[in-house]
Amino acid sequence: MHLKYESQLREPLVDGIKDYHQVTEDIVRPIEVKPSKLWYICFFISVAFLMFGVYSVYREVVYGIGQWNVNKTVGWGWDITNFVWWVGIGHAGTLISAILLLFRQGWRTGVNRAAEAMTIFAVMCAGQFPIFHMGRVWMAFFIFPYPNTRGPLWPNFNSPLLWDVFAISTYFTVSLLFWYSGLLPDFGTVRDRAKTKLRKKLYGILSFGWIGSTKHWQRHESLSLVLAGLATPLVLSVHTIVSMDFATSVIPGWHTTIFPPYFVAGAIFSGFAMTQTLLVVIRKVYGLEEYITMGHIEAMNKVIVLTGSIVGCAYLTELFMAWYSQNKYEGYAFWYSRANLFSPYGWAYWAMMSCNVLSPQIFWFRKMRRNLMVTFFMSVIVNVGMWFERFVIIVTSLYRDYLPSSWTVYYHPTIWEVGFYLGTFGLFFTCFFLFSKYFPVIAIAEIKYILKTTNEGFKAKVGGLEAQPVEEFAHDYAH
Amino acid sequence: MAKKKFVVAAFDDEAVLFPAVKKVRMSGYKIHEVYTPFAVHGLDYALGLRETSIHTAGFIYGITGTCTALGGISFILAYDWPLNFGGKPAFALPAWIPIIFELTVLFSAVGMVLTFCYLCQLAPFVKKHHFNARSSDDLFVMVIECTAKTNVEDLKAFVTSSGAIEVNVQEAETEWWLGTYDKDQRLIKDSHVEVA
């Protein structure tokens, strides 16, 4: 009795025999019990990191950018590396929720909520870096075009750095709206189950008074679909624009037309890796193995090996083009500063190559794709590699300028640069622990929607009803 | 405000709900609303609700965003404070496409979500009459409006025979939460609307 049919051969997206109530139970129960000791320990470690980050930023604000080791030659150091890294991580969530929704990929339902949350927190972390990199952060509002007494003097709309401001803030807003509109029905479910007055009140506020009427669902579906349609080009545009921060410059090593697709693939690559890191843990801790199945893990590993290979292809293309153009500055940037293991930053390039290109190839093997330990280990390796990618792009292109007189000494970060980075980890995990404790980590309503076509128990129960002739069925219910 | 009487019937399977909706509507009763735990596709059609036009609103908001960005940037960079970038034209449309696109998406998304919240009357601190708390868990709750002429006992027996597992009668205030959208739903007897 369903308009969507799945092949019996397909792996079920929800394991075990479930009915609607069981789905609610399984997903809501972890947020109704008291947090475990382990949760408190992890949460306070995250908060400690966050506090260290706040102190590092405080020093930067009070004493100035001199607290960092960035200098005239390496003007973008750890800060912009970390910015691009976090933004990249923030690409998986909306990709999973928007692009996979348009492609009608059923497996997105198990993982989209957590991935979208991760996106939002990652973008929050990313945003800190360019803001504090400005130096005089109290003047950050100068980037907005508003009539002012300085002329009025406007920002330069032709600059990719301003495009970034618009792209990142739009991306954050749209991801947040998409995520929250999907959460409304689930908050309604949590509210209706709540035992204590406080929970009823709190989730009542969060649910906006959702009661699940058919008309609301109809609008909700339409809203999700259009938001997905809007978010799909948005996801691609954001990292394209981030790549243009580099690609529109004339710095050898940055000035390449391959950057937009290469950055987008890299972003999806690192975002999926971070999603894996979190999901492998969450499914274990909250006992959600039946919703985030090995099938989900495998599907994401497939995306990782695909995007990892695209990124690898881009690395090789860059090397080829540097040779083929016979431009000596390009050749120096790519063949001396990067690909040469014995140049000052050659180690970073080869760390990137081995983490991003060589090691994900292990996922060509089904056994490895379905191995949790390998998945977890690889997801961390990929993000280490992706961090090195941004570091290599930024630092190896900058540290030797056109003139040897402006060549910099070996750039390494100060403790406050590192502290800022650790602080964003603290922010990310603090938010994520709060999310996983108080929000339903799986989209309950969406799981219920796919349950019929994918769950063995339901298939058996409605088997008789499905024997109804197709014509009669179509006559009764089809649009 | 006037109180209205409703017969509230709960079903535990959408496969039973669909024929029941059809039967109840064919018999001339007015279904106030069906509350479901998830989006049951085709139910809006079976209830005779009209298509939502929220996507049209989204389009209009998007166009507004496009015009705002294009108008704003061209005013700023081509009229109010033209800058000379190596003698290139001040009206540099290709370089503005990213921001025009972003604002189109931003306006459209924000506008649509606000419209959605307005149409569905959703906001923090809003509390609506809930006919059955389990309708957000595992029950599909059909709420049938009773008029002065309705024989409530007959109706209860009728929905039970259609497969409802729980039937009760509730009175609720006709407050704003009742919405205006139920005007769209036409009774099958009154018109030429067909279910298929």
Interface residues (C-beta under 8 A of the other chain):
Chain A: M1 L3 K4 D19 Y20 H21 T24 P145 G151 P152 L153 W154 N156 F157 N158 P160 L162 W163 F166 A167 S169 T170 T173 V174 L177 F178 S181 L184 P185 G188 T189 R191 D192 R193 G204 I205 L206 F208 G209 W210 I211 G212 S213 T214 K215 H216 W217 Q218 R219 H220 E221 S222 L223 L225 V226 L227 L230 A231 P233 L234 S237 I241 M244 I444 A445 E446 K448 Y449 V462 L465 A474 H475 D476 Y477 A478 H479
Chain B: D13 E14 A15 F18 P19 K22 E33 V34 Y35 T36 P37 F38 A39 V40 H41 G42 L43 D44 Y45 A46 L47 L49 E51 T52 I54 H55 G58 G62 G72 I73 I76 L77 D80 W81 L83 F85 A92 A95 W96 P98 I99 F101 E102 L103 V105 L106 S108 A109 V110 M112 V113 F116 C117 L119 C120 Q121 L122 A123 P124 F125 V126 K127 K128 H130 A133 R134 S135 S136 D137 D138 G179 Y181 V195 A196
